[in-house]
Amino acid sequence: MNTQLVDSLVQAILSLPTEERALLGEKLATASPLKAASNSVWTEEAVDVFLALGRDAVPGRLKNTAVNHDRSLYSNPE
């Protein structure tokens, strides 16, 4: 499992307005039954919901993101 991807998804979901988070949760809960990871099948609806996260994403505000990403998340504020 890619924990960085999961963390990024969680951050993106938490940045959504409450109503959109609730809608996303409902759609994902009904889109595909929970199965073992090796047996899981994403429905077209679930994939659409997942891809929608990036369509209306708020642009980042961090300059030189590749270098400063971890620093901005994990360093002590100065």
C-alpha positions in Angstrom: 0.0 0.0 0.0 1.3 3.4 -0.9 0.9 5.4 2.4 1.9 8.7 0.7 -1.0 8.3 -1.7 -3.4 7.4 1.1 -2.3 10.4 3.1 -2.6 12.7 0.1 -6.1 11.4 -0.5 -7.1 11.9 3.1 -5.8 15.5 3.0 -7.7 16.1 -0.3 -10.9 14.7 1.2 -10.6 16.7 4.4 -10.2 19.9 2.4 -13.6 19.4 0.8 -16.7 21.2 2.2 -18.7 19.1 4.6 -21.5 18.4 2.2 -19.1 17.2 -0.6 -17.3 15.0 1.9 -20.6 13.4 2.9 -21.6 12.9 -0.7 -18.2 11.3 -1.5 -18.5 9.0 1.5 -22.0 7.9 0.5 -20.9 7.2 -3.1 -17.8 5.3 -2.1 -19.7 3.3 0.5 -22.2 2.1 -2.1 -19.9 2.0 -5.2 -18.2 -1.3 -4.4 -18.6 -3.8 -1.5 -15.6 -4.0 0.8 -13.4 -7.0 -0.2 -9.8 -8.0 0.2 -7.5 -5.7 -1.6 -6.5 -8.4 -4.1 -10.2 -9.0 -5.0 -11.4 -5.5 -5.0 -13.2 -4.1 -8.1 -13.8 -0.5 -8.6 -17.1 0.3 -10.3 -17.2 3.0 -12.9 -19.0 5.3 -10.4 -16.3 4.9 -7.8 -13.6 5.7 -10.4 -15.5 8.8 -11.4 -15.8 10.0 -7.8 -12.1 9.4 -7.3 -11.1 11.2 -10.4 -13.4 14.1 -9.5 -11.1 14.9 -6.6 -8.5 16.3 -9.0 -10.8 18.2 -11.4 -11.8 21.0 -9.0 -8.7 20.9 -6.9 -7.6 24.1 -5.2 -4.1 25.1 -6.6 -1.3 24.7 -4.2 0.4 27.7 -2.6 3.7 26.2 -1.8 6.6 27.4 -3.9 9.1 24.8 -5.2 6.7 22.1 -4.1 9.0 19.1 -4.8 11.6 20.5 -2.4 9.4 22.1 0.3 6.6 19.6 0.6 7.9 17.5 3.5 9.4 20.5 5.1 6.1 22.3 5.1 4.3 19.3 6.6 6.7 17.9 9.1 9.1 20.7 10.2 8.6 22.8 13.3 7.1 26.3 12.6 9.7 29.0 12.8 
